[in-house]
């Protein structure tokens, strides 16, 4: 993922910016919004920048971040087993909820470096994270 500004994915799509964000995930891409006026990145998708009301453009983020908080949702093995849920602070300055997919829920630690990826199943994109070693964070080599 690079920081190159891209056109708004489906900005006129029915359903607004959230539908446009999901359509981008469904196509296998992760994008954040960025405000040129105040230079802030924005997540959850919005129509205008919440800091300055400036126009937002979609950008490809680095995808790197750190786990801010983690919890385990206990589920029966027949229902897929335990599910780790975490808050991730992206290097771009936004926080979002997801899960670290390449580790068992109990192995995810606060402060751990992670890299975003999009998994598409049955045409539906989902943003997931993989743990990376600090030394591999620049290249994003999964742990």
C-alpha positions in Angstrom: 0.0 0.0 0.0 1.3 3.4 -0.8 0.3 6.9 0.2 -0.8 7.9 -3.3 -4.1 9.9 -3.4 -6.7 8.0 -5.4 -10.1 9.1 -6.8 -13.0 8.6 -4.4 -14.1 5.0 -4.9 -17.8 5.2 -5.9 -18.3 8.6 -4.3 -21.7 8.8 -6.1 -22.6 5.2 -5.2 -25.9 4.6 -3.6 -25.4 4.4 0.1 -22.9 7.2 0.5 -19.3 7.0 1.7 -19.8 3.8 3.8 -21.0 1.9 0.8 -18.1 3.3 -1.3 -15.7 2.1 1.4 -17.2 -1.4 1.5 -17.1 -1.5 -2.3 -13.4 -0.8 -2.2 -12.9 -3.5 0.3 -15.0 -5.9 -1.8 -12.5 -5.1 -4.7 -9.6 -6.2 -2.4 -8.3 -2.7 -1.6 -8.0 -0.7 1.7 -8.4 3.0 1.6 -8.6 5.8 4.1 -9.8 9.3 3.7 -7.4 12.3 3.9 -8.1 16.0 4.3 -5.9 18.2 2.2 -6.9 21.3 4.2 -5.8 20.1 7.7 -3.7 17.0 6.6 -5.6 14.6 8.9 -6.6 11.1 8.0 -10.1 10.1 8.7 -11.7 6.8 9.7 -14.8 5.9 9.9 -15.7 7.2 6.4 -17.4 10.6 6.3 -18.7 13.1 3.9 -16.5 16.0 5.3 -13.5 16.2 7.5 -14.6 16.2 11.2 -11.7 18.5 12.2 -12.1 21.3 9.6 -15.1 20.4 7.3 -12.7 20.2 4.4 -13.2 17.9 1.4 -11.9 14.3 1.8 -10.0 12.3 -0.8 -9.4 8.5 -0.6 -5.7 7.4 -0.1 -3.9 4.1 0.1 -2.5 4.0 3.6 0.8 2.2 4.6 -1.4 -0.3 6.4 1.0 -0.5 9.4 -0.1 0.1 12.9 0.0 -1.1 16.6 -2.5 -3.0 18.6 -4.1 -0.5 21.1 -6.5 -2.9 22.9 -7.4 -6.5 22.6 -10.2 -8.8 23.9 -11.3 -12.3 23.2 -14.9 -13.2 22.3 -15.6 -16.7 23.6 -17.5 -18.9 21.2 -18.2 -22.6 21.1 -15.8 -24.6 18.9 -18.9 -25.6 16.7 -19.4 -21.8 16.1 -15.8 -21.2 15.0 -14.0 -21.0 18.3 -12.7 -18.0 20.1 -12.4 -14.8 18.2 -9.8 -12.1 19.0 -11.0 -8.5 18.5 -8.7 -5.6 18.7 -8.4 -1.8 18.3 -5.5 -0.9 16.0 -3.9 2.6 15.8 -2.7 3.0 12.2 0.5 5.0 11.6 -1.7 7.5 9.8 -3.3 8.4 13.1 -6.7 6.7 13.0 -8.0 3.9 15.2 -10.2 1.1 13.9 -11.6 -2.3 15.1 -10.6 -5.5 13.5 -8.7 -8.7 14.4 -5.2 -10.1 14.1 -5.7 -13.0 11.8 -2.3 -14.8 11.9 -2.1 -15.3 15.6 -4.3 -17.1 18.2 -6.4 -14.6 20.1 -4.4 -15.2 23.3 -1.1 -14.4 21.5 -2.1 -10.9 20.4 -0.4 -8.2 22.6 -1.0 -4.5 23.2 1.7 -2.6 21.3 2.3 -5.3 18.8 3.1 -4.1 15.2 0.6 -5.2 12.6 0.0 -4.8 8.9 -3.5 -4.5 7.2 -4.7 -6.8 4.4 -8.1 -7.3 2.8 -9.6 -10.8 2.8 -12.4 -11.3 0.3 -14.8 -14.2 0.8 -17.9 -14.7 -1.2 -17.4 -11.2 -2.8 -17.4 -9.4 0.6 -14.2 -7.7 1.7 -13.0 -7.7 5.3 -10.1 -5.7 6.7 -7.8 -7.9 8.8 -4.4 -7.5 10.3 -1.3 -9.7 10.5 1.3 -9.4 13.2 4.7 -8.3 11.9 8.1 -8.1 13.7 9.3 -4.6 14.4 12.3 -5.3 12.2 10.0 -6.4 9.4 7.5 -3.6 9.7 9.2 -1.6 7.0 8.7 -4.4 4.5 5.6 -5.7 6.2 6.7 -9.4 6.3 4.0 -11.2 8.2 5.2 -13.0 11.3 
